[in-house]
């Protein structure tokens, strides 16, 4: 677990350094993900430890959002004042994003069907 | 007896131990409820855990900053967890490569829809300018969204909240939206959840299906990067909306 966690931190650190060093708009952890992905391609997959640790971490991904979500208590005033525009905006926009993304993907998928694929 | 208890409370309320412990406790209780409901999206564990924590902190008069001093250790793991998303991505890479065109087209359409529709609807119903700026990156994962908002002059901590509400709404609603569309492909379902509802949607997708989860993770990463590019470009337009 320790070596896997260290690997993840090293890739995150590399991502942070490159993002800040080159003043890229892409956040450090996302670059870190890209670097790790490239490393996995080069060494043909993760070692067992990295595989297990990542699985454990991702299994409870939703836990990691709880501290930031609890921050709603700081903004209760604004949320109370603007609850209608906020709720409508988040609700409609989220549904619209789901529908538009899925529809566009479906349409693009139908156009060039790969003929060689197994039935 | 009672002075002892109040002294213990003085210690606990000043140490990071309590914030960390109650975060884990609240989440585990919420997760048990979620499992008992048969993974019903309406019993979203983030929603329930946050509700429990806000009630507890309000009831005990604990400030959010004090709580966060402990909870930050959990929050910090968002970074390594984002990096770890490379692994499911690698596992599903063959399928992703076969779907390159739909993935890129869906990403661009979805990313623009998420930003523009959130800002337009908020503006239509009279949200203030700082709220609109904080709304723009609401579909991408917390650390990225907060960074974007900071740069365009919104309120990062408000963005964090809006991001999480968005994630919960996406995780709650996606199943019903896709079923109504008669959409079954787990790859497309996962990708759309990842674009609309970042990590919370991705967590939900992983619980339903490994392939959905991998596509959600891919979408979340790509949309984080694309939104970080698009929102600063669109920010002057958001500013103009309100001044008119």
Interface residues (C-beta under 8 A of the other chain):
Chain A: X5 X8 X9 X11 X12 X15 X25 X26 X27 X28 X29 X30 X32 X33 X34 X36 X37 X40 X41 X45 X46 X50 X51 X53 X54 X55 X57 X58 X59 X60 X61 X62 X63 X64 X65 X66 X67 X68 X69 X70 X71 X72 X73 X74 X75 X78 X79 X82 X84 X85 X86 X88 X89 X90 X91 X92 X93 X94 X95 X96 X97 X98 X99 X100 X101 X102 X103 X104 X105 X106 X107 X108 X109 X111 X112 X114
Chain B: X23 X24 X26 X27 X31 X44 X45 X46 X49 X50 X53 X54 X57 X58 X64 X67 X68 X71 X72 X74 X75 X77 X78 X79 X80 X81 X82 X83 X84 X85 X86 X87 X88 X89 X90 X93 X98 X99 X101 X102 X103 X105 X106 X107 X109 X110 X113 X114 X117 X118 X119 X121 X122 X124 X125 X126 X127 X128 X131 X135 X138 X139 X142 X143 X144 X147 X157 X158 X160 X161 X162 X163 X164 X165 X166 X167 X169 X170 X173 X174 X177 X178 X181 X183 X185 X188 X189 X191 X192 X193 X195 X196 X197 X199 X200 X202 X203 X204 X206 X213 X217 X219 X221 X224 X225 X228 X229 X232
